[in-house]
Amino acid sequence: LKIPLKIRRIDRRDRRRLETILKAQAHFKPEEVQIALELVDLGLTQAGQEDYIFRIAEGPEGQTLGYICYGKTPLTDAVYDIYWIAVHPTSWNRGTGTVLLHQAEEEMKRRKARLLLIETSSRPPYGIPRAFYRKNGYEEVARILDYYAVGDHKLIFGKVLTP
Ligand SMILES: CC(C)(COP(=O)(O)OP(=O)(O)OC[C@H]1O[C@@H](n2cnc3c(N)ncnc32)[C@H](O)[C@@H]1OP(=O)(O)O)[C@@H](O)C(=O)NCCC(=O)NCCS
């Protein structure tokens, strides 16, 4: 069921579809969607910035299926954060997330990244992304209890890259 994908840079025409993709995530709170979209707008308008790098997965009919946003963590020498990854729920489990993540990882390796981090929540709806990260070689490196809310911990997943 895997679909042939093209990974490309973000483009103004993606704005509306990315909003749809973010709003289709049942577990994202409105303020999370808002923050993710603010970053999308930054990625679209701040030419030349490299703090938030966007990559889009495009399906065979040119449809935007999902995206990843990553960037170097400020004040570190070569740690990178994966800020967002999202695929439209109707396209889950067909390899799109893996292709996006692998593409981003290859680019971060070229930029000499040594540690990749992804933050997520301990809440049950985040079980799918947690399983996805583990499957891709990330492990929980830190946990801040009661971070997002009491009982909703922040988990930091990490992957060490060896040169
Ligand atoms: C995490 C996410 C990007 C994965 O994208 P995807 O295109 O489905 O991923 P892939 O098809 O490449 O990877 C499949 C793996 O993802 C997980 N997964 C994807 N869909 C799943 C589902 N419906 N049920 C259970 N696991 C699922 C599994 O680990 C699966 O591996 P498996 O097939 O061995 O079980 C996608 O689920 C998503 O957009 N989630 C919502 C957004 C989100 O929460 N992002 C992270 C914020 S911290």
The ligand as an ORCA input file, in Angstrom:
! r2SCAN-3c Opt
* xyz 0 1
  C       3.484      9.936     13.481
  C       3.032     10.043     12.012
  C       3.706     11.253     11.397
  C       3.448      8.787     11.272
  O       3.125      8.936      9.900
  P       2.770      7.675      8.957
  O       2.835      8.162      7.564
  O       1.559      7.013      9.411
  O       4.025      6.734      9.312
  P       4.555      5.448      8.561
  O       3.469      4.845      7.759
  O       5.822      5.759      7.880
  O       4.979      4.574      9.798
  C       4.178      3.549     10.276
  C       4.379      3.434     11.780
  O       3.739      4.536     12.429
  C       2.906      4.053     13.464
  N       1.511      4.156     12.995
  C       1.070      4.883     11.935
  N      -0.274      4.815     11.843
  C      -0.690      4.023     12.858
  C      -1.965      3.599     13.296
  N      -3.100      3.976     12.692
  N      -2.038      2.797     14.388
  C      -0.919      2.425     15.029
  N       0.328      2.802     14.656
  C       0.439      3.600     13.577
  C       3.346      2.640     13.703
  O       4.486      2.651     14.538
  C       3.710      2.194     12.307
  O       4.607      1.137     12.316
  P       4.037     -0.378     12.062
  O       3.429     -0.336     10.701
  O       5.258     -1.225     12.168
  O       3.043     -0.593     13.144
  C       1.494     10.153     11.906
  O       0.919      9.133     12.668
  C       0.927     11.467     12.351
  O       0.836     12.427     11.597
  N       0.480     11.538     13.609
  C      -0.200     12.678     14.110
  C       0.659     13.876     14.272
  C       1.510     13.765     15.479
  O       1.059     13.409     16.553
  N       2.769     14.081     15.288
  C       3.731     13.997     16.300
  C       3.600     15.115     17.227
  S       4.695     14.849     18.635
*
